[in-house]
């Protein structure tokens, strides 16, 4: 990023942001006194320990230690970069993100912005074409889709011609290059050794399904033929904007429709997602013509703890399901549910929900096979469990799979289930499979958290007590005296941080807790400050907190201030004498003492 986002703009964005509104669109918050509570979205729990303070604009989980501002939540929960999180909040507030420095956005930034703009325009172009095509509209009606559903998912139509997009957006060399970069056109194959003979539209005579990222930007397209033809579905290729192993069709729409997503259903086709939504099942998403990837699972589990994979019951569907299970094993940990639903032969979600309706379809979801049962039954079909050899084969088949599971209660219970099949104590089976109590793997990209917040045995150091009060009650700075004496303190862990916080708030007394914390995001002390900002304090007003800080500062000055050092140096001079450095320090202290008096 060429220019940094000015701190003043970040302050303004946070000032216009209500953390309850941002988190409430992703977590089921309930009012609890002056704060809001919910079950933590970062770890499985049944009793809410996740709190959100509207006053501080700060969230904290007392179960797993998750904490931060609205920006931090978007970065961790939605896996946005810092810049993306700022842009997201700025968009909500109706602000345009500026950049420091005369250079402005880099060439790469401008090029990327141009590609996003082209994809948006192309999306609108396809929607306009659908509006004007009776044939395409008749096809969608025949598939049972309403105009409302088509509009919600921005369905469009790519006409049959070879140069519709080229004529619309490719009149210049730069326009043609942008179309090619977005994967919307293809270079004609030339004879070996000869230059390309031109470009043509990738999507022709297809219903178009725009693929949107977490911010609602169109990053790619899927196109389905209206009549017979191969391939039935055609997807955008990999581009600077689109990576099919990361995106999930329908996830953006699901998050827009549902305040809280308690379950996600993973299906195979675009039409499955759209048709299920029309029947009121708004939590279906689809992989984009590829097998489920770890990146897909990361995205799924950032949204919910309950994922159901839905596959056809034929051989191909079961093969795809098993590949999904193998990919999902490192993500199967305590508090999460992974299930597998196999549909009757000849049906996909699109046709089945139309035949039996929403209630019957959702009843099937409730009876879906848990990952553990699917794993055991699938492997059991490959071994004769009536024989010792067969049970040994089952254990050996399970070994590499169980070793992929994270350590914890889930893995132990699965081992007990396997132990029943092989007729062996679970502890013995675990030992034979080479699985110890603590050698489970961690799910990829899982936040490295404490299993539980470590409670401090005491009240913390004087400096940390002052800092936590200042962070949680920035307005208390107006009631803190003795800052000049504290500024003279040179020893004591955290003194420099405390002094800087006091100076910042003295200069800008209106800063909130969130604004104050975001100024430290890129510094080594950030995590410790966020932790202190989430620690419990008595429910007092700014004036009372200010008096507490004032008292703490006085103790710090007494403990680490120049008077104590002066006394130590005088005593040492009388007993063993001072070094040259200590003599110089004593002279400085004498000079400072004369200046104060």
N, C-alpha and C positions, 0 to 999 in steps of 0.2 A: 504494500500500500504506500503510494508516494507520499501523501501528506497525512500527518497524524490528526485524529479527530480532536479538536480543541477541548480542553478540560471544561471550559465554560459551557460548551454545548452538552457535554455529558451531564453536567450539573443540571442544565435546563431539562434535558430528557427525563432524568430521575425525578425532578421536581414535578413534572407533568404526568408521571407514572404512578398508578396505584397498584402496589404489589398484590393486593387482594384480587383485583380484577385480572391481572396477568396470570397468577397462579390458579385463580378460581376457574379459569377456562380449561385447566388441565387436572386439577385436583378438587375433590368434593369437600370444600371448606365449610365448616359450621362455626357459628359465633360462639365463643366461650369467654364471657366477661369482656375484657378490653381487647382480647386477641381472637384469632381464628384457629381452629384445629382441624386436623385430618389424619388419616392413615398415611404414613410416609410413602411417597412415590419412588423412593430410592432403596427401600428394603421392605420385605414382607412383614406385616404386623396386623394384628386384629384390634389392638387397643391404640387409639390415636396418640402419637407422641410428637407429631409434626405441628409446630406452631408458626403462625404468621402474624407479625406485628404491623398493623397499619400505621401506627405512630412512628416506629423506627424504620418502616419500609424494609423489613428484614425477616428472613425465615430461619428456623432452627429446628432440627430434629434431636430430641433427647435420647432417641434409641440408637441411631447410627452415626450421629455427629454431623449430618448434612447441614449446611448453613450458608447464608449469603444474601445478596440483593436480588432484585428482579433480573438484572443483567446476568448475575451468576447462575440463577435458576435456568434461564434460557440456554446458557452455555452448557450446563451439566445435564439438564433434563432433555432438551431438544438437540444437544450436541452442536450448537451453533458456535462459530468463532466469536471473538469479542466484537469485531466489526459488524458481523451479521446480527448479533444481539442488539447492538446500539441501533442499527438500521431498522430492526423490527420494532423496537420501542418508539423510535422516531416516527415511523410510519403510523403507528397507533395515535401518536400525538399530533400528526399532521405537520411534522417538521422535515426539512431537507437537511441531510447530513453534510456539513461543510468539511473542508480539510485545511489544516495549517499549511503555510508555505506557499510561495508564488507559483510553484510548479503545478499545483492542483493534482487531479487524478493522473496516474501513470497511463502510458499507452495501453498497457494490458488491461487496466481498469476500464478505460474507455471502450476498448474492443469488446470486453465481456459485456458491458452495459449495452452496446449496440446489438450483440447477439441476443440478449434477453429481450430487447425491444423488438427485434425481428421475429422471434418466436411468438411474442404476444400478438403482433400484427398478423402473423400467419394463422394463429388460432382464430382470430376474428375473421380472417378471410375464409377459412374452412366453415365457420359458422354461417357466414353470409351465403356461401355456396349451398349449404344444407337448406337454408330457408328458401332458396330458389329452385331446389331440385325435388319435384314431386316423387320421382323414382326413389330417391334416397329416403324421403320421409315415409313413403309407403313401406319401405323395407323395415324401418324402425317400428312403425305401427304393427307390422306383421310379427315382429319380435316381441310385441307387447309393451313397448316403451311409450310413455306419454311425453308430451311436449315439455312439461314441467321437469321431468327427469332428465331429458336431453339438455335442457337449459342449465340445470344444476351441475351437470358434468361437462358442460361446454362441448357437447358432441357436434361434429361437423362433417363435412363431405369434401373429398378431393375428387374433382371431375376426371373424366377418362382421358383428357388430353395429355400430351407429353410435355407441355411447356406452360401450364397454367401459372405456376409460381414464378417461373422464369420471366414471363411477360409482366407479371404483377410487381415483382421485386428485383428482377435481375437485369434492369436496363443499363446498368453501369458495371464496370469491372469490379468495383468494390461490392456492389450488390450481389453479383454472382459468387464472389469469394465468400461473402457472409452466408449465402444459401448453402454453399458447399461445406463450410465450417459447421453449420448447424445440422448437417446430414439430410437436408431437405431435397437436394439434387444429387445426381450421380454423374461421374465422368464416363463418357462412352469409351468402351474398350477400343484401343487402336491396335493396328498390326505391330508386331515386335519391332522396336527401333524407331517407331513413328510417334508423333505427338498425338495427344488426345483429340478426338474429332468433335468435342463439344460436351454439353451437359443436357440432362433431361430430368424431369421430376421423379422423385423416388416413389411418391404415393399417387396412385392413379385409380380412379373409380373405386374408392374405398370410404367406408364410414370411418371418421377420424376420432380418436380418443386422446385428448391432450393429457400428458403426464405432468403433474405439478409437484414441485418440491415443497418442503415444509413451510415455505413462505408464500406459496401459491403461485410462484412463477412457473411458466411453461418451460420445461427443459427438454421435452421430447414428445413423440407421438407414437401411437399404435394405430394401425389401419387394418380394417377387416373388409374382405371382398364382399360385394353385395350378392353376387351369383356364385357359381362354381369357379374355382380357380385355386392355384397354389402360388405362394403359401397362403393359407387361409388368413393368418395374421402376419403383418409385416411391422417391425419395430424400427424406430430410429437407431442408427448405429451409435457407437461410443463417440462422444463429442466433448469439447471443453466444458459443456454444461451438463451433459447426460452420461451417467454411468449406471447401466441397468442392474449391476450387482448391488447397488445401494438403494435405488428408488423402489417404492411400493405404490402401485396404482391404487388410488382411492383413499390413501391415508390422510391426505390433506382435507378431502371432502368429509371424511369421518370425523376429523377433529373440529371441523367447522359446524357439523351437525350436532355432535354430542358434547355436552358439557363435561361429562366424565365417561371415559371409555373403560369399561370393566372387562371387556373381552374383545379379542380380534380374531377374525376368521380368515385364514389364508386360503384363497382359491386360485385357480389357474388362469382364468380368462377375464378380460375387460368386461365382457357382457355379463358374466356372472356377478361381478361387483355392482354394476349398474342395475341389473334386474333385482338383485337382493335388496338394494336400497329402495327400490320402488315398492317393495313389499314391507318396508319398515325395518329391514335389517341393515342398519347404516354402518356396521362395524366390520364389513368385509373389505379385504385388500387383496391385490394380486401381484405375484412376482411377474416380471416382464419378459416372459418367454425364456426364462432361465431357472435353474435349480435354486433353491433357497440357499443364501449365502450367510456367513457370519455377520456381515454388515446388515443384512435384512433382519436378522434376529436381534442385533443390537438396537435397531430402530423399533422393532416390535416391543421389546421389553423396556424401552424408555417410556412407552405409552401405557402399558398394562402388564399385569402379572399372569394373565390367562390367555394362552394362544391355542387355537384349534386349527390344525391343518386338515383341509378337505380335499379328498382325491377320488377319482373314479375307482370303482371296484375291480377294474380289469387289471391285467398283468402290468401294463405300463404305469397305471396309477399306483399300484403297490410298490413297484420299483422306485418311483418318484418319492413315495412316502418313506421308504427305507433310507433313501439318500438324505431326506430331510431330517430323519431321526438321527443319523450319524452326525450331521452338521449341528444339530440342536443339543447333543449330549453335554458339551461344556457349559451350556446355559441352563441346564436343569439343576437348579439348586433350591434350597429351602425357600418357601414362600411363593414359588412359581408353579404354574400348571401348564403342561404341554400335553395336548391330546390329539388323537387322529380319528377322523371320521371318513368312512368309506361309503360311497353312494351306491345305490342299486345299479346293476348293469344297464347301460343305455341311457343313463341320466347324468347330467351335470347340474350344478346348483341352479343355473338359469331355468332349466326345464322342470326340475324337481320342485322348486318353490312355487312355480306357476301351477303345477299339478296338485300339490297338497296344501299350499298356503303357509303363512308365516308360523303359526303355532306348531304345526306338525314338523316343520323343518327345524325349528328351534328345539323341539323335543328330541330330535336326532342328535343335536349338539350336546344335550345333557347326557346322552348315553355314549358319547365318543370314548374311544379307548385311551386311557392314560398312557403316557410314554412307557412307563414301567411294564404295564400289561402287554402292550404291543411288542416291546422288546422280548419279553419272556416267551410269549406265544409264537412269535416269528422264529426265534431260535429253536424253540421246542419242536417245531415242525421239521427241523433238519436233523433231529436226533431221536433215537428210540429210547424214551425215558424209562422203559420197562427193564432195560439192561444197564449193567454197570458201565459198559463201554459208551452207551448212548448218553448217560448222565455225565460222564467224563467229557464227552464231546461238547455237550451243552456248556459246561463250565469253561472249556477252552475257547469256544466261540464267544462267550460273554466277556472273557478277560480283556481284550483290547477296548471293548465298548465301555465297560465299567471303569476302566482306568481313565477314560476321558471325563468322567463325572467330577464335579467339584466335591471336595470333602464336606461332610455335613450330615444332617439327619436324613435327607433324601437318599443319599447314596447308601447309608446304612440300612434303610428300609428296603431299598432295591436288592441289596445283598441278602437280606433275610428272605425276600421273595424268591430269589434264585436258589437259596439254600434249601427251601422247601422242595424245589424241583429235583435237586441233585441229592436230596436226603443226607444233608450234612450240616453240622452246626455253622451258623453264619460266621462266627469268629474263625473257625478252621478254614472255611471257604475263602474268607478275606485274606488269610495268611497265604494260602496256596496260590491265590491270584496275584500275590505280590502287592496288596493294597494295604497301606498302613492307615493309622487313624488320622494323620494330618497331611497326607501327600496329595490331596485332591487339587486339581487345577482350578484356577480362577477363570471365570468367564472372560473372554477377550474384551478389552476396553472397559471392564467393570471398574467403577471408581474405587480407588484404594482407600477404604474407610476402616475406622476402628469398629470392632464387633459391637462395642457399646462405648458410650462416652466414659472416659476415665474421670471419675470424680476426684477432685483435688482433696488431699487429706486435710489441708488447712485452708486459709482464706487466700492463699497466693501471696506473692511479695507485695510490699507497699506500692511499688511502681505499677504492678499489674492490677491491683485494686483501683488505683487512680485511673488507669487507662480504660478499664472495663466500664467504669462509671461515666467517663468522658465520652466514650463511644456510644453508649446507650442513651445518654442525656446530653447531647452537644450544647443545648441551651444553658446548661449549668455553668458554662465557662464564665458567664456574667457575674457569678457569685463566688468565683475563685480568686483569692488574693495570693500574695506571696510568689507570683510568677517570676519576679526579678531575682529573688533569692534562689529559686529553683534553677534558673538559667545559669547560675554560677556553679551548680553542682556538676562535677565532671566524672564522678565515679558512680557505680551502680548500674546493673543491667536494665536496659530499657529507658534510661534517663533521657537519652537523645530523642527517642520516639515520643515520650511524654511531652518533652519540650516542644517538639515539632507540632504535635497535635494541638497543644495550647496556643502556639503561635498562629496556626492555621485558623483556628476557631476565633481567636481574637481579631484576626483580620477579616474573616467572613463568618460572623456569628450566626447567620441564618442557615448554615449547612445542616442537612439531616444526617442521620447515622449512615444511610446508604451512600449519600454523596461523599461523606468523609472517608468511608471504607474504599470506595472506588478509586480514590486518589493513591491508594497503596497497592492496587492490584498487581502491578508488575514488580513489586519489591519483595525482598525475602521475608519481611515481617508480616506480609499480608495474611497468611493462613492463621498465624497466632492472633492477629487482631480480630479476624472474623470469629475465631473461637471465643475470644473475650467478649465480643459483641453479643454472643448468644448465651453467655452464662447467666444464671438466675440472679436477680437483684431484688431487694425490697421495693415495693410499689410506692415510691416517693416522688414528689414534684422536683422540678429543676433546682429550686432554691435549697431544698433539703439535701439533694445530691451534691450541690455545689459546696455546701458547708462540710459535707463528708470529705470531698476532694481536698478542700482547704486544710482540713485537719490532717489528712494523709500527707499532703505536700509539706506541711510543717514538720512532720515526723521524718520525711525523707531528707529535708534540709538539715535537721538535727543529726541524722544518721550519716549522711554523706556530704554535707555542706562544708564550706571552707573553714568554719569554726572548728569542726572536729579535726580536719587535716592540720590546721594551725596548731592545735593542742598536741597532736601526735608528733609533729616536727619539733616543737619546742622541747618535748620530753626526750626525744631522741638526741637532740643537740646537747642536752644536759648530761646524758648518760654515755653515749658512744660517739657522738659527733655526727655530722652530716656530710654526704657526698657533695660534689660540686653541683650536680643536678638538683639535689634536695635543697641546697643553700639558695639556688636561683629560685626554686619554687616558693621557699619561705619568704624571700624578698618580694615576689609577686603578690603573695597573700597579704603581706604587710602593706603594700601599696594599695591593694584593693580595700583593705580594712580602713585605711586613712581616707580613701575616696568616699566610702559609705558613711563615715562619721564626720 
